[in-house]
Each structure stands twice: as C-alpha cells, then as structure tokens.
Amino acid sequence: MKLELAQFAKDGILAGALSGQEAFVSLLKGTTKTAMSEAVFLDFAGVEVATGSFLRESVIAYRNHVRDAFPLLYPVVANANQTVVEELVMLLQLRSDAVVVCELNERGIVSRPQIIGIVDGKQQQALLEVLQREETDAPTLAKTTPEQKPTVWNNRLSALVAKGLLMEVGNGKTKRYRAVIEGLTYGS
C-alpha cells in the first residue's frame, strides 16, 4: 500500500500542524485493513520541504494510530529527500523515537531501508539482535543472556513492534520477530 503526501503540498511544501492533521485524516481514509503483515509506504516523492509540526501531526500520528488500530500494517517513510529526512530526524531525536525510511521505485521495489532517529538502550540491543539474525524469538535471545528471561526480551521486542520497526510473524505459541523491510539497517 502506498499513500502519497505530495497531494497535501503547496508548491512542494508540507507545513503546519493543522495541515498535518488534515493529512492524517486523509491518510487514514486511504488505509485499508489487510489479512497479512505489510508495509504502508508514506511516499514523499515530489515534496521539497516538510516542517516538524506537519510531520508530527501526520506521519508520527499516523504511525502511532495505525500501529494500534491496524496491527498488520507497518508505516514506512519512502522517497523523502535530505531536507525532509533532516527535519524528521530532528523531530525524532526530540521525542526519543525512530521510524523506518527507504527509497521506493515506481515498480514498488524498496532500496536503502534504514531506521532513523533514536532507539534507546536495551531496545537497541534487541533491535540489533533481530536485524543480525533476520528473524528470531524471545526464548532464543534469552539464551544469549541467561540473566535476562524471555519475558524481558519479549517486552523489548513488543515495544519495537509498537514503533513499527519490527514485524511480528506468527509461529504458533511463540512469537517471532523480523525487520519490517528486508535489509533494514540501524546505525552506521
């Protein structure tokens, strides 16, 4: 699923909290439930500038709402230029938050997927373990650090799923986790 943000831009500019709130409502109207886990690409192609207030009220609000209301959908920022990414990083740093960004071509092929923003402490450790292993579960991670129970790992992994950084995949009783987009990176 791809939702285009350029439709809300005036001369390539997305600005203001009120405009962001209007975009949020419109994005929700364009969102449909799915039977399988999938990424929802918030496409910034054609957008030159987006202010922090617009991004807060649209992208971040949308991500938070969708992760709660549509648990199989994972919002990803696509095709944001350097100016938009810089503004988004500043906003995320203020909030100690993170999102997935990537490039998305006209055929829907993803490239350069990465997490921008801040993933703190133990959640960062859990994230890096999953990214390294490609897919894993809490009991497996608990074996790497016997002093930490599977429930501790599961809580960290669940928090990363709530942020839309990891995807929960069904595997019977034990939940398994993987990156929202294949090849996802975080950090240098």
N, C-alpha and C positions, 0 to 999 in steps of 0.2 A: 504494500500500500504506500502510495506517495501523495503527500499533501504539499501544494506549492505555496510558499509565503510571498512570492513576488506579487500575487494578486492584491495584497494588502499595502503594497508600497506606493508611495507618491514620489515619482522621479527616482526610483531605486532606493528610497529611504523608508525604513520602518522606525517610527519614533513615537514615544509617548505611552504612558500606562493605559490610557483609555483606548488607544488604537490596539494595544496589545490584548486588552480584554475582549475587544470586538473580534480580533483574530482568533483568540482562544475559543470563543463560542462557535465561530465558523469552522474551525478545525474539528471541534467535537462533532458538529453536524456532518462532516465529511468522513467521520470514523465509523467503521462497521465492525461488528463482532466477527471473530474468526474461530474456527474449530481447532486450529493448530497455532503453535507459537510462531510469531513472525515479527519482523521489524516494521515499524511505521516510519518512513523517511519524511522528515520535515525539510523540504527542498528549498534552499536559499538561492538557487540559480536566478540570476537577474537582480539580486539585492546587492546594493553597493554598501549600505550602512544600516546597522540596526542598533538602537540605543539599549542600554542596560534595562531601562524601565519597560521598553517594549518586550525584550527577551524574557524578563522576569514574569510579566503578565501573560505572555503567550507560550513560549517554549517551556519554561520551567513549570508554569501552572498546568500546561497540557501534559507534560511528562508525569507530574505528580498525580493528576486526576486519572489519566489513562492507566497508570500502573495500579491504581486502586480499583477502578471501575471495569477495566478490560485486562484482566491478568495475563492474557496470552499475547498482548501487544507490547512491543518494546520500542518507544520513540528514539529515533536516531537523527541527529542533525546532519544534513547532507548538503554538499556543494557550497558551504559558507566560505566566503573569501577571507583573506587575512584580517581585514578590518573588522568583520563580524566576529571572527574567532577571538580576536583580541578583546573585544567588548564582552563576549561570552565568558572568556577566561577570567576577566576582572570580576564579573558578577559571581561566578562560581567560587572564586577564592574568597570573596566576602562572605559567602554562605557556607564555606567548607563543603562544597558539593562538587559533583562531577557529572559529565554526560559523554555519550559516545558521539563522535563525529566521523564523517567519511566523505569520500567522493563517490558519486553515483552517476554512471553514464546513461545515455538515452535508452540503452537496452536493459537497464536495471542491474548492471554489473558493478559491484562495490570494489573500491580500491582505497588504500591508505586508511583503514579503520583504526581509530585510536581513542583513548579516553583522555579528555582534557579536564582540568580542574584539580580538585584535591580529594584523594581517598586517604583517610587517616589511619594510622597505626595498624591495629590488628585486622581491620577490614582490608587494608592494603596488602597485608601478608596473605590473607585468604584469596584475594583477587589474583595476586601474582602466582599463587599455587595453582589456581584453576587455569589461568592463561598458559602456564607452563605445561600442565597435564592435558589440556584441551577439554577434558571432561572428567569430573570426579565427584565424590560424595563426602559427607562429613566424617563417616567412620574411617575412610581411607586417610583423610587429612589428620584425624586424631592419632593415627598410628605413627605419624611423623613427629608428633609432640605428645608423648604419653601423659604429661601433666595436664593436658587440656582434653576434656571429654568431648565426645561427638556433639553434644548439645551446644557447647561453646562455639564450635565450628559452624554448626547449623545456623545459629543466631547470626553470625557474621555473614554467612552466605545468603541468608534470607534478607538481610539488610542491603546487600549488593543487588539482589534481585529487585527489591523495592525501588532502588535508584535506577533500575533499568540497565545496569552494567553487566549483569549475568542473567542467564536464562535458566529457568528450572525445567528439567526434562523428566518426564515420567519414567519410573523404573520400579514398579511395584511399591512396596512399603518404603524403601529408601529413595529419597530424592537425590537426583543427580544434577550437577550444575555445569554449564559451559558458557563461553562468551556469547554475547548477543549476535555478534558477527564473526565469522571465521577469520582468523588472522589478526584479531584485535590486540592492540598493544597499549601499555601504560608506562609512562616514564621515558627515560632516554631511549 
